[in-house]
């Protein structure tokens, strides 16, 4: 089925029906009300209904902002962003497809993937995931202008758990080019090279740029099209998108956000800082004594539990928890001889080539504390959690997975224990405007909003077309409106 047909079917037929659903409309209006108490739990939503709920919430927020400007004189210089945290890449792709069908071109959809590798397994050097993550983080860090589309950031659970560079550091790496701006093409070429781009005669792949006379082509990672700058001496006369296969120009735009190829751009200072961190870790590590290592980690966990039971504010504060977790990398095993050799290889390659296989394992260790995705967004940004109970329950499973992998990986790599590589979900998820789609009924709690939008669980027919037809006939006789969406034309015909 063509995407345009699917989108038209949704907007003209399905959306009005769902919008008239009283329970859903009441839940959306409650959450959009200025007096609502967050966090909010929503039970009963299943499948694509989560995405429809978000699309209705976004529309209500858009109308409210217009009302605030026209009748209350409250003006904002930025467009609103929304964040969705999902369990896995599969749910991220499904969520993006749903929202693309529901919203069409009314919003910009961006994914922040995890490294998509087993714990402590280095990503392939130059892998596309580096650039995709850098592009999404750049847009998260820089905010959204009022005249732009609202943006929806879809983030996998593992990406949400992974520490990031500080947003202030990332803002220093990005810069915006505007039509009419004065900048020497030679200086711009150097800035692109410093950001990890490769100069070539003709741009065909992401991460490349070319300068031919007064025309510069750039193909950034995470973008569908390349971008072409046409200079008038040292002034940017035009900015266009272009097709990297045909090299033909497409759309004129007014500005372009340039971001690096990776979320950490290695310099002598950062490489030296990593060397100091690794040397200190090796010196202070527990020498091949797993019993002592386990005892110290167990003691730390016990102390943290006691603090929480006492209601310690420090234990409940995300910022304090982040600093404490960062300090936990002091409880670790010393490096093996093999891992020391790898340490020297990594440090040498970073100093000389500014990249090394496995460098992403150290991105979260270079800073004063651990930073999460929530540090990149405004306090009033709405954060949705799909299947919140599943994400919460997976917290310990992922930690155990990392613990087992750490004992194996440390034999060959200079790595740190899981406490330094991950956030505890319970320490960071509580944002000012958090909305959790729950699969399990919860006890009533003070200080939160609880809503219910009930629908039936999806049904599988296991390829039995005759049984499927019987069910459709039965539903038609009962007066149901039926919409069928297919992944491709063959499935649609069937």
C-alpha positions in Angstrom: 0.0 0.0 0.0 1.3 3.4 -0.9 2.3 5.6 2.0 0.2 8.5 0.7 -2.9 6.3 0.4 -2.3 5.0 3.9 -1.9 8.6 5.3 -5.0 9.8 3.5 -7.0 6.9 4.8 -5.9 7.6 8.3 -6.4 11.4 8.2 -9.8 11.3 6.4 -11.4 8.3 7.9 -9.7 6.7 10.9 -8.5 9.8 12.8 -12.0 11.4 13.1 -13.4 8.1 14.4 -10.7 7.7 17.0 -10.9 11.4 17.9 -14.5 10.9 18.8 -13.5 8.2 21.3 -14.6 9.8 24.6 -12.2 8.0 27.0 -9.2 8.8 24.8 -10.1 12.4 24.3 -10.7 12.9 28.0 -7.3 11.4 28.8 -5.5 13.6 26.3 -7.3 16.7 27.6 -6.5 15.8 31.2 -2.7 15.5 30.4 -2.7 18.8 28.4 -4.4 20.7 31.3 -2.0 23.1 33.0 -3.1 21.8 36.5 -2.2 18.1 35.8 0.2 16.4 38.1 3.1 14.5 36.6 4.2 11.7 36.4 1.1 10.2 34.7 0.3 6.5 34.2 -1.9 5.4 31.3 -3.2 1.9 31.3 -5.2 0.1 28.6 -3.4 1.4 25.4 -2.1 -1.3 23.2 -0.2 -1.6 19.9 -0.4 1.5 17.7 -2.9 3.2 20.0 0.1 4.6 21.9 1.2 6.5 18.8 -2.3 7.7 18.1 -2.5 9.0 21.7 0.7 11.0 21.2 -0.4 12.4 17.9 -3.6 13.7 19.6 -1.6 15.0 22.6 0.7 16.9 20.2 -2.3 18.5 18.4 -3.8 19.6 21.7 -0.5 21.1 22.7 -0.3 23.0 19.4 -3.7 24.4 19.9 -2.9 25.4 23.5 0.3 27.2 22.4 -1.7 29.2 19.8 -4.3 30.1 22.4 -1.5 31.2 24.9 0.0 33.5 22.3 -3.3 35.1 21.1 -5.1 35.5 24.4 -2.5 35.4 27.2 0.4 37.1 25.5 2.8 34.1 26.2 5.3 33.8 23.4 7.9 31.1 22.9 10.9 31.4 20.6 11.2 27.6 20.2 9.0 24.8 18.8 8.1 22.0 21.1 10.0 18.7 21.2 8.7 15.3 22.4 10.8 12.3 23.5 9.6 8.7 23.4 11.6 5.9 25.1 10.9 2.4 23.7 12.3 -1.1 24.8 14.1 -2.1 21.6 15.0 -1.1 18.0 12.1 -3.1 16.7 9.6 -1.0 18.7 11.5 2.2 17.7 11.0 1.3 14.0 7.3 0.4 14.5 6.8 3.6 16.5 8.4 5.7 13.7 6.2 4.0 11.1 3.0 4.6 13.1 3.8 8.3 13.7 4.9 8.8 10.1 1.5 7.4 9.0 -0.4 9.5 11.5 1.4 12.8 11.2 2.8 12.7 7.6 5.1 15.7 7.2 3.7 17.6 10.2 6.6 16.5 12.4 10.3 15.6 12.1 11.0 12.0 13.4 14.5 11.2 14.7 15.9 8.0 16.3 18.7 7.8 18.8 19.8 4.1 18.5 22.0 2.2 20.9 25.3 0.9 19.7 23.4 -2.3 18.6 26.3 -4.5 19.9 26.7 -7.0 22.6 27.9 -5.4 25.9 31.5 -4.4 25.7 31.7 -5.5 22.1 33.4 -2.6 20.1 31.4 -1.1 17.3 33.0 -1.3 13.9 35.2 1.7 13.2 33.4 4.1 10.9 30.0 2.4 11.4 27.0 4.4 10.4 25.6 4.4 14.0 28.3 6.9 15.0 26.9 9.5 12.6 23.3 8.8 13.3 23.8 9.2 17.0 25.8 12.4 16.5 23.1 13.9 14.2 20.3 13.2 16.7 22.3 14.4 19.7 23.2 17.6 17.8 19.5 18.4 17.2 18.6 17.5 20.8 21.3 19.8 22.2 20.5 22.8 20.0 16.8 23.1 20.4 14.1 23.7 17.8 13.2 27.1 16.2 9.6 28.3 16.4 9.1 28.3 12.6 10.2 24.6 12.3 8.2 21.4 12.6 7.8 19.9 16.1 10.3 17.1 16.6 9.8 13.6 18.0 12.9 11.8 19.3 12.5 8.1 19.5 15.1 6.5 21.8 15.8 2.9 22.6 16.1 1.7 26.1 19.8 0.8 25.8 20.5 4.3 24.3 18.6 5.8 27.2 20.7 3.9 29.7 24.0 4.9 28.1 25.9 7.9 29.4 26.5 10.7 26.9 28.9 13.7 26.5 27.7 16.9 28.2 25.2 18.9 26.1 27.4 21.9 26.6 30.3 20.1 24.9 28.1 19.0 22.1 26.9 22.5 21.5 30.5 23.6 21.0 30.9 21.0 18.2 28.0 22.1 16.1 27.5 25.3 14.0 24.9 26.7 11.7 25.4 28.0 8.2 22.9 30.5 6.9 22.2 32.0 3.5 24.0 35.4 3.3 26.6 34.4 5.9 30.2 35.3 5.2 32.7 32.5 5.7 35.8 31.5 3.7 35.4 28.2 1.9 38.9 27.2 2.9 38.2 27.8 6.6 34.9 25.9 6.3 36.8 23.0 4.7 39.1 22.9 7.7 36.2 22.9 10.2 34.6 20.0 8.4 37.9 18.0 8.4 38.3 18.7 12.1 34.7 17.3 12.6 35.7 14.0 10.9 34.5 14.6 7.3 36.7 13.4 4.4 37.3 15.6 1.4 36.7 13.9 -1.9 36.4 15.0 -5.6 32.8 14.0 -5.7 30.4 13.4 -2.8 28.7 10.0 -2.9 28.7 8.7 0.7 27.9 10.0 4.1 30.7 11.7 5.9 32.2 13.2 2.7 32.5 16.8 1.4 33.8 18.3 -1.8 34.8 21.8 -2.8 34.7 22.7 -6.5 35.3 26.3 -7.2 32.4 28.2 -5.5 30.3 25.1 -4.8 30.7 22.9 -1.7 28.8 19.6 -1.3 28.4 18.0 2.1 26.7 14.7 2.9 26.1 14.4 6.7 25.5 11.2 8.5 21.8 10.6 9.4 20.6 12.7 6.5 18.7 11.4 3.4 20.1 14.0 1.0 23.3 15.9 0.6 23.6 19.6 1.0 25.1 22.0 -1.5 26.5 25.5 -0.7 26.9 28.0 -3.5 29.3 30.7 -2.6 29.5 34.3 -4.0 33.2 34.8 -3.2 33.2 34.4 0.7 29.4 34.7 1.1 26.9 31.8 1.1 24.5 32.7 -1.8 22.4 29.5 -1.8 21.9 26.4 0.3 20.2 23.4 -1.4 19.6 19.8 -0.9 20.8 17.5 -3.6 20.6 13.9 -4.7 24.0 12.2 -4.2 23.3 9.7 -7.0 22.3 12.0 -9.8 24.0 15.1 -8.3 21.0 17.2 -9.1 19.9 20.0 -6.8 16.4 19.7 -5.1 15.1 22.1 -2.5 16.3 25.5 -1.4 16.7 26.1 2.4 17.7 29.0 4.5 20.1 27.4 7.0 22.0 24.2 7.7 23.1 22.7 11.0 26.5 21.1 10.7 27.4 18.4 13.2 30.4 16.1 13.6 30.8 12.5 12.5 30.9 11.2 16.1 29.6 12.4 19.4 33.2 12.8 20.7 35.8 14.5 18.5 39.1 13.5 19.9 41.7 16.2 20.6 45.1 16.0 22.3 43.4 17.2 25.5 40.7 14.5 25.5 43.2 11.7 24.5 45.4 12.8 27.4 42.4 12.9 29.8 41.5 9.3 28.8 45.1 8.2 29.3 45.0 9.6 32.8 41.7 7.9 33.6 43.0 4.5 32.3 46.3 4.8 34.2 44.5 5.7 37.4 42.0 2.8 37.0 44.8 0.3 36.4 46.7 1.5 39.4 43.8 1.4 41.8 42.1 -1.7 40.5 41.7 -4.9 42.4 44.3 -7.4 41.1 42.4 -10.4 39.7 40.5 -11.0 43.0 36.9 -11.6 42.0 35.9 -12.3 45.6 37.1 -8.9 46.8 35.5 -7.3 43.7 32.1 -8.9 44.4 32.3 -8.1 48.1 32.9 -4.4 47.4 30.2 -4.2 44.8 27.8 -6.0 47.2 28.6 -3.6 50.0 28.1 -0.6 47.8 24.7 -1.9 46.7 23.7 -2.6 50.4 24.7 1.0 51.4 22.6 2.4 48.5 19.6 0.3 49.6 19.9 1.5 53.2 20.1 5.1 52.0 16.9 4.7 50.0 15.1 3.1 52.9 16.1 6.1 55.1 14.6 8.5 52.5 17.9 10.1 51.9 17.6 13.0 49.4 21.0 12.3 48.1 20.0 8.8 47.2 16.9 10.0 45.3 18.5 12.9 43.5 19.3 12.0 39.8 22.2 14.5 39.8 23.7 13.0 43.0 23.1 9.5 41.8 24.8 10.2 38.5 27.9 11.5 40.4 27.9 8.5 42.7 27.6 6.0 39.8 30.4 7.8 38.0 32.6 7.3 41.1 31.8 3.6 41.1 34.2 3.0 38.4 36.8 3.0 41.2 35.5 -0.4 42.2 36.9 -2.6 39.4 39.5 -5.1 38.6 42.9 -4.1 37.4 43.8 -4.5 33.7 45.3 -7.7 32.4 48.5 -7.7 30.4 46.5 -8.2 27.2 44.1 -5.3 28.0 47.1 -3.1 28.8 48.4 -3.7 25.3 45.0 -2.8 23.9 45.0 0.3 26.0 48.3 1.4 24.4 46.9 0.7 20.9 43.7 2.7 21.5 45.6 5.7 23.0 48.1 5.7 20.2 45.4 5.5 17.5 43.4 8.3 19.1 46.5 10.5 19.3 47.5 9.9 15.7 44.3 9.0 13.8 41.7 10.5 16.1 39.7 7.3 15.9 40.1 3.7 17.2 37.9 0.6 17.4 36.3 0.5 20.8 36.5 4.3 21.5 32.8 4.5 22.2 33.4 2.4 25.3 35.0 5.4 26.9 32.7 8.2 25.8 30.8 8.4 29.1 34.0 8.3 31.3 35.6 11.6 30.1 33.5 14.0 32.0 32.8 15.3 35.5 29.7 13.0 35.8 27.5 10.9 33.7 25.0 12.7 31.5 21.8 11.3 30.1 19.4 12.1 27.3 17.3 14.0 29.8 20.1 16.5 30.4 19.7 17.5 26.7 16.1 18.5 26.9 14.1 21.3 28.5 12.4 20.7 31.8 8.9 21.1 30.2 9.6 18.6 27.4 7.1 15.7 27.5 8.8 12.3 27.8 6.7 9.2 26.9 7.7 5.7 28.0 6.3 2.9 25.8 5.7 -0.3 27.8 7.1 1.3 31.0 6.9 -1.9 33.1 8.9 -3.9 30.5 11.6 -1.2 30.5 11.7 -1.1 34.3 11.9 -4.8 34.7 14.7 -5.0 32.1 16.9 -2.7 34.1 18.3 -5.6 36.3 18.5 -8.0 33.4 20.7 -5.6 31.4 22.9 -4.9 34.4 23.4 -8.7 34.8 24.1 -9.1 31.1 26.8 -6.4 31.4 28.3 -7.9 34.5 28.8 -11.3 32.8 30.2 -9.6 29.7 32.5 -7.4 31.8 34.3 -10.4 33.3 35.0 -11.8 29.8 35.8 -8.5 28.1 38.3 -7.3 30.7 40.6 -10.1 29.7 41.3 -8.4 26.4 40.1 -4.8 26.8 40.7 -2.0 29.3 37.0 -1.6 30.3 35.1 -0.5 33.4 32.4 -2.4 35.3 28.7 -1.9 34.4 28.1 0.8 37.1 30.4 3.1 35.1 28.9 2.1 31.7 25.2 2.4 32.5 22.6 4.4 34.3 20.1 2.7 36.7 16.8 3.4 35.1 15.2 4.1 38.4 17.7 7.0 39.0 17.0 8.9 35.8 13.6 8.3 34.3 11.7 10.7 36.5 11.4 13.8 34.3 9.3 16.9 35.1 6.7 15.8 32.4 6.8 12.0 32.3 4.0 9.9 30.8 4.2 6.1 31.2 2.2 3.7 29.1 1.7 0.8 31.5 0.9 -2.8 30.7 0.3 -3.7 34.4 -2.3 -2.2 36.6 -0.7 -0.2 39.5 -1.8 0.7 43.0 -3.1 4.2 43.4 -0.3 6.6 44.4 -0.3 10.2 45.6 1.4 12.8 43.5 0.7 11.2 40.1 -2.1 11.2 37.6 -3.6 7.8 36.6 -5.7 7.4 33.5 -7.2 4.5 31.6 -8.0 4.0 27.9 -9.0 0.4 27.4 -8.8 -1.5 24.1 -8.7 -5.1 23.2 -5.4 -7.0 22.6 -4.4 -7.6 19.0 -5.2 -11.0 17.5 -3.1 -13.2 15.3 -4.6 -15.4 12.6 -1.4 -17.3 11.7 -1.9 -16.8 8.0 -5.3 -18.4 8.1 -7.1 -16.2 5.5 -10.5 -18.1 5.8 -10.6 -17.6 9.6 -9.6 -14.0 9.1 -12.5 -13.4 6.6 -14.9 -15.0 9.0 -13.9 -12.7 11.8 -14.1 -9.6 9.5 -17.6 -10.7 8.5 -18.6 -11.1 12.1 -17.2 -7.6 13.0 -19.0 -6.0 10.1 -22.3 -7.5 11.2 -21.7 -6.0 14.7 -21.2 -2.5 13.1 -17.5 -2.1 13.4 -15.5 0.2 11.1 -12.7 -1.9 9.6 -9.4 -0.5 8.2 -6.7 -2.8 6.9 -3.1 -1.6 6.5 -0.6 -3.7 4.6 3.2 -3.5 4.5 3.4 -4.0 0.7 1.2 -4.2 -2.4 1.2 -8.0 -2.5 0.0 -8.2 1.0 -2.6 -5.7 0.3 -3.9 -7.7 -2.7 -4.0 -10.9 -0.7 
